[in-house]
């Protein structure tokens, strides 16, 4: 059955209200997106258990309650696949470890600064004849040594350690060892809590520091922004027109924003895996937008509305294939309870549906409007 051409209607410009409304609604849900361990820091533990399937839901609640004392960000997901059944448990970084990690980084920087000042002092002592200058530099070095010991001691207090700092040269090492010891003991306490609630056949764990998580998050935002800018520059070079370029970028922007809103609404976390899916959407969107814009503005056969309609039918086949493929991925991941594949599949599936709306109710309207203006001129 052939779809009617929506662009033959005199009211076709109203189609753009749909993607605009979805963008506005999405802005309310984007702040609700939860960050995965990769981007917020913490511990990810995968536990395989022999407990029967029917009690996994009950154990899930018990594990969440028991681990809430370690962090406010606890997520427990039961799974069952051919390799066994168990839980994926995310425990956000504790406030103490988060603060300690930042202070250790500051201590290392202060230790580096002290090393440079000591080198400067040695240079003065070997070349300078003015004793006053040497004394000033020597006092500066002594003050920095004292401050290093003081800050390292304060960090040990934060970590609940009874150790003392013997001298400035070992301050960073002692503080870092105590941090690692607390981090390891916290992980062992978490495992102990889990073992007290379920039978653990085996487990694996992965830790991401809070500062590293923040670094990943900032780089993720940079990568998405750079990708959008690079795509925009490429479009400007190809079409050499502001309106056409804006139309192409509107689709990529709408894809990211609306899909992110859906992630917030459906509780799909932002992780390195879902970021990869969002990046894929940018390429997919630009590809569809280029198909539309080239058909509409570069070709001359027939009426422009007919060319846009033909491009929409081609894109419908492309979108349908992509949506079908990712639907299969979501179904398989749901059946096997593979959370990462489920998240990637859901983001790509939502993005495929959003892309069709954004391009053919948004970009197409802008391109047709531009074509009408150009024809009038």
N, C-alpha and C positions, 0 to 999 in steps of 0.2 A: 504494500500500500504506500503510495507516494504522499509525502507530507505536503500540506499546503504551504505556499510561500508567504511567510508572515510579513515580508518586507513590501508586498504589494499594497498593504493597507496604508491609508493616509495617517493612521495613528501609530505607525511602527516605532516612532521615536519614544513612545511611552514604555517600550520594552526595557529601556535602560534603568527604569525605576526599580526593577527587580534586583539586579546586582547591587545597586546603590543601597537599597533597603537591607540586603543581606550583609553588606559591609558595616552599616550602622549597627545592626543587631549583633554582629560578631564582635564589635568593639567592647560590648558589655561582658562577653564571655572570655575574651583573651586573658584578662587578669586572673582568671580561675585556673589557668593551665598549671599543672604541677610539674616540677622539674624532676627528672630521673637522677639517680645517684651520680651518673656521669657528669651532670651539670651543676649539682648542688653539693656534692661531696657526701661521703658516708660509706657504709658497708653494704655490699650485696652478697647475701648468703643463699646458696641453692642447697636444699636439704632433700635427700631421698629417704623415704620412710616406708616401713612395712605395715603401718596402720591401715585399717580398711577404709575404702573410699567413702563410706557413708558417714564417717566421723570427721572428715577433713574440714568441713565447714565449721563444725563446733571447735575444732582445734585452732582454726584460723583466728577466731575471736579471742581465744585464750592466749595465743602467742602475741597478738597485738596488745592485749592488756599487760602482759608480762614485760614486754620490751618497751613500753611507753615511758618507763623510768629512765631509759638511756637516751631517748630523743623524742621530740614531739612529731617528727616525721617518720613514722613507721608504716610500712605497707607490706601486707602479707598476701601472696597470690598462690592458691593451690593449683597444681597441674597434674596431668596424667598423660603419659605418652608411652611408646614402646620401651623406652629405657627405664621406666618406673614411674612412681607417683611421689609427690612431695610438695614442697613449698618454695617459692622464690620470695625472699624476705629482704626488704630494703630498710635500713636503719640510718637515718640522717646523722651527720656528724654532730657530736655533742658540743655544747657551747664552750666547755672548757678546752677541748681539743682544738676547736676552731680558733679560739683566741690564742692558744699556745702555738699553733702553727704560724700565725701571723707574727707573734713575738720572736719565734725562732728565726724567721726570715730577717727581722729587724736586727737581731743579735749577730747574725752572719754578716750583715752589711756593716754593722759597727765594728766587728772584728776585722773586716777588710780595711775599713778606714784607719783603724789603729795600726795595722801593718804598714800602710803607706806613711803614716806620721812617724813611725819608728825608723823607717828607711830615711825619711827626711832628717830626723835627728842624727842618724849616723853620718849623713852627708855633711851636716853642719859641724859635727864634732871633728871631722877629718879636714875640713877646709876653712871653717870660720874661726877668726881670732877674737871676735867680740863675744866675751863670755855671757853677757846679758842676753843676747839672742839665743845662745845655746840653752841657758836656764829657762827662758820662756818656752822654748820647744820641749824641753825635758818636762816642765810642769804640765804642758798640754798633754803629753803622752801619759803621764801619771794620772791625770784627771780622767782620761779616756779609759785607762785600765780600771780605775775604781768604778766608773760608771758601767763598764761592761760586767764587772763582778756583781754590782748592785742589781742590774736588770736581770742577769742570769739567776740570781738568788730569788728575785721576785717571781720569776717564771717557775722555779722549783716549788715555791709556795703555792702558786696557782695549781700546779700539778699534784699537790698533796704529798710531795716528797720531803723526807727528813734529811736528805743529803746536803752537804755544804760545798761551796766552790773553793777548792784549795788555792788556785791562782788564776790570773786572767787567761793564761794560755790554754787552760782546759775548760773554760767557762762554757763555750759553745758545745763542746763534745759532751760534757756532763748533762747539760740541759737537753740536748737532742736525744741522748740515751734514755733519759727519764721520760721524755715525750713518747718515744717508741715503746718503752716498757708499759706506760699507761695505755697506749693505743692497743698493744697486744693483749694486756690483761682485760681491757674492756671487751675486746672481741671474744676472748675465752669466757668471760662472764655471760655474754650474749648466747654463745653456744651452750653453755651450761643451763641457762634458762630454757632454751629450746629442748635440750635433752630431758629436762624435768617434765616436759609436757607431751612429747611424742617420742616414739622409738626412732632413733636416727641410724639408718643403715650406712649412709655416707653423706659427706657435705663438701662443698667448695665455697671459698669466699674471695671477694675482690674488694679492695679498699681504694677510695679516691679521696684525697685531701680536699678540704673545703676551698682552699685557695686555688688548687688545680681545677676544681669544678667551676669556680668563678672565671678562671682563665678560659676554659672551654666555652663557657656561656658567652663571654665577651667576643671571643673569636668567631663563634657561631653567628652572632649578630653582624659582625664585620663581613663575614663571608656572604651572607644573604644580601647585605647592602651592596657590596662590591659586585655581586652577580647581577643584581638589578641594574646597576649603573653601567656595567659592561654590555649587558643586553641592550640597554637604551642607546648607548653610543653606536653599537653595531646597526641598530635600526635607523638611526639618524644618517649614518653613512650610506645606507642602502636606499632609503626613500627621500632623503634630503628635504624633508618637510616636517614641521613641528606637529601638526595635527595628526598625521599618520603615525609619527613616533609616539605621541601621547596615547593614541588608540592602542598601539601594540603593548605599551607598558601598563596600560590600565588593566589588561587581562592578567598579566603576571602579578601585579599588585593585588588585584581582587582575589586571585587564586590563593595567595599566601594568607591574606587577612581572613577570608571566609573560612578557609580550611583550619586556620589556627583557632578561630572562634568555635568551630565544630569540635576541635580537640578539647577546648575548655568545657564545652557542654557535655561531651561524652566521657570526660575523665581520662583522655589519652595523654600520657605524660610527654613532656618535651625531653627527648634524650638524643644521643648521637645517632641512633637508628632513625628516629622520626625526623630529625634534621636532614638526614640524607634523603628521606622521602620528600620533604619540602623542597629541597634543592632540585630534585627530579621534576617537581611540578613546574618550577621556573622554566626549565628547558622544554617541557611538554607544552606549556602555555605559549611560549614564544614561537614554537614550531607551528602551533595552530593559528596564532595571530598572523604569522608570516604568510601562511597559506591563504588566509582571508584577504590580507592587504594586497598581496601580489595579484591575486585573481581580480580584485576590485579595481586597483589603480594602475597596474602595469599592463593588463590585457585590454583589448578594445572590442572583441567580438560580442555582439548582443548588448542588451541593456545591463547596466551595472547591478541592478537588483537581481537580475537573473544570474549573473556571475557570482554574486554573494550567496544566493540560494544554492547554486551548484557546489560552491565551496563548503557550505553547511552540510550538505548531504555526504560529501567526502569525509568531512571531519566527524560526522555521526558514526560512520563505519570505523574510523580510527579510535574514537572514544569508546565505542561499544566493545572493540577488541581489548582495549586496555582495561576497561571496567570488568569485563568477563574474566580476564586473567587474574586481576587482583581480588575479585570475588572468590575465585577458587583458592587463592592464597589465604584469604581470611577464613574460609570454611575449614581448610586443612589445618591451619594454625589453631583455630578454635577447637577442633576435634582432638588435636594432639596437645593442646594447651601450651603452645610455644608463644610466649608473650611477645617477644621481640618481633617475630614474623607477623603476629596479629596486628601489632601497632603499625608496622610498615605498610601492611596490606590495607588497613583501615584508612590511614592518611592518604595513600595513593588512590584508593577507591573514592573517598570523599572528594579528593582533588580532581579526579576525572569528571565527576558529576558537576562540581563547581566550575571547572574550566569550560564545559559546554555552555553553562548559563552565562558566565562572564564574557565569553567571546561572542556568542551569537545573540545575546540580549544587550551587551554593552559595547564591545569593540565594533561589531557590525553596524550598530546605530551611528557611532562616531564616524566610521569610515564612509558610510552612505551620506551622512550630513556633509562631510568634507567633499565628497564627490559632487554633490549638488551645488555646493558653493563654487567649486572649481569650474563646473559646467556653466554656471551663471556668468562667471567672469569671462 
